[in-house]
Amino acid sequence: MTRCTWWLCVLIVPAIAAAPILGAADAPKPKDAPKADQPKPTDKPKPAATELKGEYAIMAAELKLSDEQKAKLDGIIKTHKAALEAWMKDKGPKLKELQKSLGELRKAGTKDDPKVKELQDQIKPLTDEQAKMREAQRTEVMSILTDEQKTAWKVLKLYTTQCNRYRKAELTDDQKTKVKELCAAAVKDMGDGKDRKAVAEADKKLQAGIQALLTADQKAKMEKKPDAKPAAKAEAKPAEGK
C-alpha cells in the first residue's frame, strides 16, 4: 500500500463510522403523540338564592326546620316580598309624601291645624294595608311550624326581647339560662295571647322573676339614666346695621 493510500484510509474510515451518529443527530425528532383531551373542571353549581336571612335564618337554625319547611318558608318570604315591593311602587310615594307633610306641620307646632287630621285620615288606610300584609306573612309562616316549634319560637322571641331590655345589666350566662326558663313559663301563661289580662299578669310575673335574679350592682346599672346630650349651641347671628 502506498503512503498516499494509507492516509486516505485513515481519513475515510472514521468518517464512515461517524456518519450514522451524525445522521441520527440531524434526523428530525418524532412529534409528541397528541395528548388526550383532559377533562375540564366543571364549575361548582351556585347555591340557589334564598330569602332566609336575619330573623328567618335564626328561625331555621334554632327551630331546626326540615329541608321541606325551609323551602316553604323561602317561598312564602319571596312571595310576600314581591307583593310588598309592588305595593311600595304603587302606593309608597304617596305614603311618603303624606308622612312628610304631616311631619312638617307637627314641626311647625300646628297640631290643631285641621290639615293634620286630614293627613292622618289619609295615612291610616295605607299603613293599615301594610300591617295586614305583614300579618298575612306572619300567619302563613307560622302555619308551616309544628306546635312545638311555634311554642319554641314564641319563647325565643320573648327571651330576645328581655335580653335587649336588660342589656345594661350585662346578664351572666347563668342568668340568661334562668331568664329563658322564665320566658318559657310566661309563654305558657299567656296562652294564645288573646286574653290581655292573662298576658299582662304573665309579663308582670316575668319582670318580677328577672328582677329577682339581678344583683344590686346590676339594678343600679339598669336605673342609671344615660348622660344627657349637650344642647346644640345657637348660631350667632350678625348684628343688624342701624
C-alpha positions in Angstrom: 0.0 0.0 0.0 1.4 3.3 -1.0 1.7 6.0 1.6 -1.0 8.1 0.0 -3.5 5.2 0.1 -2.8 4.6 3.7 -3.6 8.2 4.6 -6.9 8.1 2.7 -7.9 5.0 4.7 -7.1 6.8 7.9 -9.4 9.8 7.0 -12.3 7.8 5.3 -12.9 5.1 7.9 -13.6 7.4 10.9 -15.8 9.5 8.7 -17.8 6.4 7.6 -18.1 5.3 11.3 -19.3 8.7 12.4 -21.9 9.1 9.6 -24.7 7.1 11.4 -24.2 9.1 14.5 -24.3 12.4 12.7 -27.3 11.3 10.7 -29.1 10.3 13.9 -28.4 13.7 15.4 -29.7 15.5 12.3 -32.8 13.3 11.9 -36.0 15.1 12.8 -37.4 14.0 16.2 -40.8 12.4 16.1 -43.5 14.6 17.2 -45.1 14.0 20.5 -48.2 11.9 20.3 -51.3 14.1 20.7 -52.4 14.2 24.3 -55.9 13.0 25.1 -58.2 15.9 26.0 -58.1 16.4 29.7 -61.5 16.8 31.4 -62.0 20.4 32.3 -63.1 21.0 35.9 -66.7 21.7 36.0 -67.9 24.9 37.6 -69.4 24.3 41.0 -73.2 24.9 41.0 -74.0 28.1 42.7 -76.4 27.8 45.6 -79.9 28.9 44.9 -80.7 32.4 46.1 -82.6 32.3 49.4 -84.5 34.8 51.4 -83.7 33.1 54.8 -81.9 36.0 56.3 -82.0 37.8 59.6 -84.9 36.7 61.7 -85.9 33.9 59.4 -82.3 32.5 59.3 -82.5 32.4 63.1 -85.8 30.6 62.9 -84.5 28.0 60.5 -81.4 27.3 62.7 -83.0 27.5 66.2 -86.1 25.5 65.4 -84.1 23.0 63.3 -86.5 23.3 60.3 -86.6 20.4 57.9 -85.5 21.0 54.3 -89.2 20.9 53.3 -90.0 23.6 55.8 -87.1 25.7 54.7 -88.3 25.5 51.1 -91.8 26.5 52.1 -90.6 29.3 54.3 -88.3 30.6 51.5 -91.3 30.6 49.1 -93.5 32.4 51.5 -91.0 35.2 52.1 -90.3 35.6 48.3 -94.0 35.8 47.5 -94.7 38.4 50.2 -91.5 40.4 49.4 -92.6 40.7 45.8 -96.1 41.8 46.9 -94.7 44.4 49.2 -92.3 45.7 46.6 -95.3 46.1 44.1 -97.3 47.9 46.8 -94.5 50.2 47.6 -94.0 51.0 43.9 -97.7 51.8 43.6 -98.6 53.5 46.9 -95.2 54.1 48.6 -94.6 57.5 47.0 -98.0 58.8 48.1 -97.5 57.5 51.7 -94.0 59.0 51.9 -95.3 62.4 50.7 -98.2 62.4 53.2 -95.9 61.5 56.1 -93.5 64.2 55.1 -96.3 66.8 55.0 -97.6 65.7 58.4 -94.1 65.9 59.9 -93.6 69.4 58.6 -96.9 70.5 60.2 -96.0 69.0 63.5 -92.6 70.5 63.4 -94.2 73.9 62.8 -96.2 73.4 66.0 -99.6 73.4 64.3 -101.1 70.3 66.0 -104.6 71.8 66.0 -104.5 72.6 62.3 -107.4 70.8 60.5 -104.9 69.7 57.9 -103.2 67.4 60.5 -106.4 65.4 61.0 -106.9 65.3 57.2 -103.4 63.9 56.6 -103.8 61.4 59.4 -107.0 60.1 57.9 -105.3 59.7 54.5 -102.2 57.9 56.0 -104.1 55.4 58.2 -105.7 53.3 55.4 -102.2 53.0 53.8 -100.4 51.9 57.0 -103.3 49.6 57.7 -102.7 47.9 54.4 -99.0 47.4 55.2 -99.9 46.0 58.6 -102.3 43.5 57.0 -99.6 42.4 54.6 -97.1 41.8 57.4 -99.8 39.9 59.4 -100.6 37.7 56.4 -97.0 36.8 56.0 -96.6 36.0 59.8 -99.7 33.8 59.7 -98.5 31.9 56.7 -95.0 31.4 58.2 -96.5 30.1 61.5 -98.7 27.7 59.5 -95.6 25.6 58.4 -94.4 25.1 62.0 -95.3 22.3 64.3 -97.0 23.1 67.7 -93.7 22.5 69.5 -91.8 24.8 67.0 -94.5 27.6 67.5 -94.0 27.5 71.2 -90.2 27.5 70.9 -90.4 30.5 68.6 -92.6 32.4 71.0 -90.2 31.7 73.8 -87.1 32.7 71.8 -88.7 36.0 70.7 -89.7 36.8 74.3 -86.3 35.8 75.5 -84.6 38.0 72.9 -86.8 41.0 73.9 -85.9 40.6 77.6 -82.2 40.3 76.9 -82.4 43.6 75.0 -84.4 45.1 77.7 -81.8 44.2 80.4 -78.7 44.6 78.2 -77.4 47.3 80.5 -77.4 44.8 83.4 -74.9 42.6 81.4 -76.5 39.3 82.4 -74.3 36.4 83.1 -74.7 33.1 81.1 -76.3 31.5 84.2 -78.8 34.4 84.5 -79.6 34.2 80.8 -80.4 30.5 81.2 -82.8 31.3 84.0 -84.3 34.2 82.1 -85.1 31.8 79.2 -86.8 29.4 81.7 -88.9 32.3 83.0 -89.8 33.2 79.4 -91.0 29.6 78.7 -93.2 29.8 81.8 -94.6 33.2 80.7 -95.4 32.0 77.2 -97.4 29.1 78.8 -99.3 31.5 81.0 -100.0 33.9 78.1 -101.7 31.1 76.1 -102.7 32.3 72.6 -102.2 35.9 73.6 -105.8 37.0 73.1 -106.5 37.4 76.8 -104.9 40.8 77.5 -105.3 40.3 81.3 -103.6 37.0 81.2 -100.8 38.5 79.1 -100.3 41.4 81.5 -100.2 39.1 84.5 -97.7 36.8 82.8 -95.5 39.8 81.9 -95.7 41.2 85.5 -94.6 37.8 86.9 -91.8 37.6 84.3 -90.4 41.0 85.2 -90.5 40.2 88.9 -88.7 37.0 88.3 -85.9 38.7 86.2 -85.5 41.5 88.8 -85.0 38.8 91.5 -82.0 37.5 89.5 -80.2 40.8 89.4 -77.5 41.8 91.8 -77.5 45.2 93.5 -74.9 46.4 91.0 -76.9 45.3 88.0 -80.0 47.0 89.3 -78.0 50.2 89.7 -76.9 49.9 86.1 -80.5 49.5 85.0 -81.6 52.5 86.9 -78.8 54.7 85.7 -80.0 57.2 83.1 -77.9 57.9 80.0 -75.9 61.1 80.1 -77.8 64.0 78.6 -76.5 65.2 75.3 -75.1 68.7 75.3 -77.5 71.2 73.9 -76.7 72.5 70.5 -75.3 76.0 70.5 -77.4 78.5 68.7 -75.6 80.0 65.7 -74.7 83.6 66.4 -76.5 86.0 64.0 -74.7 89.0 62.7 -75.9 92.2 64.3 -78.2 94.2 62.1 -76.8 97.5 61.0 -78.6 100.6 62.4 
